[in-house]
């Protein structure tokens, strides 16, 4: 289970938003560009599940399941590459049946399978986003009502 610290910046009946600081582990992450940064700095906003009942201004600890993160990473990065390879091999094998250039059909089928994988990811991601196991959760309130000038402390896990 990975954890980070942050400050609750907004909460309503449907969602809670937490401001966190990108930690040192973000530098090596290939998805670092997709995080919702605030003004291009080290701070980012994260939509979380508020299990601890935190209020705006509270300093909190949020966590997310490592297994869910690994599943999502596989879906996002490995799955399309596998489809690309399968499509290329399939195109190579089918080229002789259709009397077509093997390299051209391999490329066409590879990219076709890749785009099919992207569509599968898009529909699957919309379903996974609704599941609570794929969203970070507030698990602990460290202290209530911090000032707006203080920044969340970085942690390494």
Secondary structure, 3 states (H helix, E strand, C coil): CEEEEEEEEEECCCCEEEEEECCHHHHHCCCHHHCCECCCCCEEEEEEEECCCCCCCCEEEEEECHHHHHHHHHHHHHHHHHHHHHHHHHHHHHCCCCCCCHHHHHHHHHHHHHHHHHHHHHHHHHHHHCCHHHCCEEEEEEECCCCCCCCCCCCCC
